[in-house]
Amino acid sequence: MTAEITRILVIDDHPLLREGVSSTLDAVDDFEVIGQGGSYSDAITMAHDLIPDTILLDISMPGGGVEAARELHETLPSIKLIMLTASEDEKDVMSALQAGANAYILKGIGGKELIKIVRQVSAGETFITPSLATNILVHSYNEEAPGQAALQDKLNKRESEILKALERGLTNKQIAEELFLSEKTIKHYMTNILQKLQVKNRVEAALIAQKMHHG
């Protein structure tokens, strides 16, 4: 039985970089790059026409990568979004995460690492370059820490366990196996956790968890 093919769209306004990323990913047996574009409008049009599994988006392309991520997340929520960026500005990172991006990686990443991250994200995990994650923790959550500790008090014992597993980068399926629960149950808990912590996605929840446990 052949592995399921992950269909990928690469959107970046630098042709050389776009070609490099595309050829790196297309060389992998279970990846297929089904299209390339260079702008917001390309991203939206091609995503709706081709319905890829995963899209790599340049954050600073014409029309805006964050805007494209927001639009795609609202209209095609099943597509995984990976932001490619040269920017280490934590405001960009937070904007992208709040727009619904599943991963945020710096340009210049090695081919092997890129393949690994695309595979992780396609399987439902989230990823943020560690140096960027540290920046966000230091800058974005400093003033909010007391409020967040209070927020975590709202979680019950099971939700706290799931949040700790999420912080370790586990997928819903892995958390379900570890806690002997169904994946559907974990999804239900995850929804509650995001609401209680007042965050939009798993990455923000994991960042808050890291801040609470290590900050």
N, C-alpha and C positions, 0 to 999 in steps of 0.2 A: 504494500500500500504506500502510495507516495504522500509526502508531507503536504499539508494544505499550503497553497501559495498565498503569500501576503502581497497584495497589490498596492503599489506605492506611487504617489505623485510627488514630484520634487519641484518646488516653486522658489526661485531665487533669481534676482536680476543680474547676477554675475555669471555669464555663460560658462566660463572656465570652471568655476567652482561647482556650478550646477551639473556640468558634464562629469566632473570628477566624482561627485557624490552619487550621481546616477549610475555610472559605470561600476563603482565600488559595490553598490547595493545589487545591481542587476546581475553581477557575477555570482551571487549567492543562489544556490539551487532553489530554495523555497521563497525567494523574493522575485518580484517582477515589477520593474519600473514601467508604469503604463502611460506616463505622460510627464512633460516638463513645461513649466511656464515661468514668467518673470514678473508678475504683478498681482495686485489684489483681484482685478477682474479675471485674470487667467485662473487664479486659485478657485474663485467661486464658480465660474463657468465649467471648468474641467472637473471639479469635484461633483457637480450635479450631473454632468454628462457621463462620467466614468465610474462614479461611486467607488473610490479606492478604499482600502482598509485603513491606510495610514498616509498622512501628508506631512512632508517636511516643508516648513515655511520659514523664509528669511524674515526676520523681524523688521528690517529696515528697507524693505522693497517698496516700489511705487504703490501708493494706495494704502500701505501700512500692513505689516504682518499681524499685529495685534487685532486690528479691525477685521482682517480676514478670518483670524482664529475665532473671534467673537461671533461673526456671521455664520461660520461653518458649524460652530458648536451649537448654535441655536437651531439651525435648519437641518443639519445632518449629524446629530449627536453621537451616532455610532462610530463615526470616523475618528481615529486616533490622531492627535495633532502634536507634532514635534517642532519646536521653535529652534531655528539655527540662528546664531547671533555672533557678532563680534563685540557686542556691548556687555560689559559687566555691571551696568547700572542697575541697582536693585529695583528701581522704579519700573524699568522695562520688564524685569523678571516678574514682579508682582502683577503688573498689568496683563502680562501674557497668561499667568496662572489664573487670574480672575476672569480672563476671557474664556477659559476652558482648556488651555493647553495641557497636554499630558506629560510633556517633557520639555526641558530647556537646556540646550547644549551649545557650547562655544565652538565657533568655526575653528578649523585647524585641528580638530579631533582626529585621531588616527582611524584608519579604515576598520581595523578589528573592533575597536571600541564602539565605533558608529554602528556596525552590524549588530553587536551585542545589545546596544541600547534600543535599536529599532525592533529587535526580536523581543526584548523585555516589554516594551511599550505596546507592541502588537498583541502580546499575551495579556494585556490589561494592567500592567504595572506602570508606575510613574517614575520619572527620573529627572534629577536636577544636578547639574555639575556641582560637585561638593564645595568648590570655592565660592560659587554663587549662593549656595544654600547658607553658608556661613555668613556671607554679607547680609543676606536677608534677615537672618536671626539677630545679628548684631544691630542692624539699623531699624528694621521694621517693627520688631516686637518689644523693644526695650521699654517704651512707655506703657505698653499694654499688659505687661507681665502680671500685675496683681489681678486684673480683671480676668485674665486667662486661667489663673489658678482657681479662681472662683468658678469659672466655666467648667473646669475639669471635675470639680466637686459634684457637678450635676450628673456625671456619667455613673452608671451603676457598675458593679464589679465586672460583669461580662463585657460591657462596652470599653472599660479601661483595659482589659486584656486584649481586646481587638485593636485598640489604639496602639498599644505597645507592639503588637505584631505588625501593624501597618508601618510603624516607625522603623522596623527592621527591613522594610521593603517587600514584605510578603504580598502575594496576590490574594484576592478573595478565596480562590480555590485552595491555596496553601494554608490560609488561616482556617478555613473550614476543616481541612484534614487534621490540622494541629489540635483544634478544639473539639473534634468529633461532632461537628455540626454540618448542616447542608449549606451549600454555597448560597442558596436563596435566603436562608436565615442570616448569613453574614451580610448579604446585600441590605437586608432590612435593618440590621444593627448599624451598618455603615451610614445609611440615610439618617438614622437618629443621631449618630455621633456628629455628622456634619451640621445638623440643625442645632444641636446643643452647643457645639463649639462656635457656631455662627460663622462657618467657613463654607466656601463653594465647592471645594474638591479635596481629594485625598492628599494631594501634595501639601496644601495649606494645613490640613489636620496633622500630617506628619511633622511639619515644621514647628507647629505649636507644641506637639508632644516632645520634640527634641528640646525646645526651649524650656519646657516645664521640667524635664528630667535632668537637663545638663546645665541650665542657665541659672 
